[in-house]
Amino acid sequence: MLDAGVFVLAAGAHRPALSRIAEARAQGLLFICAHTYAAFYRGGATSARESRLLNQWRPEVLEIRRPAGRLAGELLAVTGRDRELDMDALLVACASLNFIDRIITGDPQDLRELRAALPRTAHSAIAIEHIA
């Protein structure tokens, strides 16, 4: 699963990000949470390059439903964080609820903290991989 930062880096032709996306795509493991699109398009109207990349990557977009929202809120409460990490908490919740084993990110520390806060009953075997 990609976090928004990696998605944005890849759109900007960042070679390590593009390489990781190609690898995940080849393995059929390219997932993003629905909220990641917001970060991808934060520059305004869709550019031709962004549209081409989305058509090329064809990520599976995971919807954010009530259980993910609830789990994300619980993670924020356990970690004592507020809105500063709500997007990251949704990412960890989506990965956990969909049994995804890897999140690729440019900022691993917050995701690791949130992963550590997952309840024992949740899927917590999520590798947080840093991309520089």
N, C-alpha and C positions, 0 to 999 in steps of 0.2 A: 504494500500500500504506500502511496506517496503522500507526503504532507504538502501543503500549499506552496511552501518555499521551494521545494524541489521541482514542482510543476512549473513555477514561475521561472526558475533558473533554466530549465530545459527549453522553455519558450524563448529564452534569450540566448539560445545556442551554447549553453554551458556544457562542455564536452563530457565531464564526469556524469552529470545528470542525464544527458542523452544516452550515454552508454548504459547506465543502470536501468533506464526505461526500456531500452532495446532488449536488455537481458530479461527483464520481467515480462515484457511482451512476448518474447520467444518462448517463455515457459508457461504462458497463459495465466500469469499471476499479476496482471496490472489492474489494481483497484485504486479508486479514489472515493472519498466521501463527497456527497453532493455539495457541501459547502466549499469544497476546494475550487469549484468553478468560479466562485466569487473572487477569489484571489487571482485566479488566472486572468480574469477579464477586468481587473481593477483599473487598468489603463484606459478604459472606455470601450468604444466600439471594437468589435472583433476584427483583428487584422487578418489578411489573407494567410500569413504564416501561421497564426494561431489556429485558424480553421483547418489548414492543411495538416498540422501536427495532430489535432484531435482526430481527424479522419484516419491518419496513419496509425496512431496509438490505439484507438478504440478501447479506452479503458472501461472497465466495468464500474459503473457509478452506483455506490451503495447509498440508498436512501437513509435519511435520518428519521427514525420513527420514535415513538414514545419510549420504548425501553432504552434506546441509546441516549435520549435526552435525560432520562432519569439517572442512568449510570454516570453520565458526564457530570451532572449536578452533584451526585454523591462523591465523585472523585475530587471535585472542587472543594466540597465541604471537608473531606478528610485531609486534604493537603493544606487547607486554610487559605486557598487562593480564591480570588474573585474572578471577575470578568476578563482579566488579563490573559487567562489561559482557556477561555471557553472553547475556542476553536480546537486547541490541542486536546482538551478533554473529550470533545466529540470524536476526534480522530481515534484516540485510544479506545473509547467506548465502542465505536464502529468496528475497529479491528477485533476487539475481544468478542463481541456478540456475533461476528461473522467468522470466528476462528481463523483469523489471518495471523500468520506467524512472523511477519516482518513489516516494519515501518521504516521507510527511507526518509531521512530528514536532514536539514541543514543545521538544526538546533536540537540536539538530542537530550539535553539536560532536563528540560521541562517534561518531555515525553517519558523519560525514565522515571521521574518523580511520580507522574500520574500512573504509569504502569505499576509501580510499586504499591500504589494505593488501591489497586483492584481487589475486590473481595475474594476470599479463598474459593468461592464457588464459581468465579468467572474464569474464562480462558485468559491466562496471564503469561503464557509462554510466547511472548512477543519480543522478537529481537528488534532493538532500536539501532538502526545502522546510520552512521553519520556520513554525509557526503559533503566534501569541502569544495 
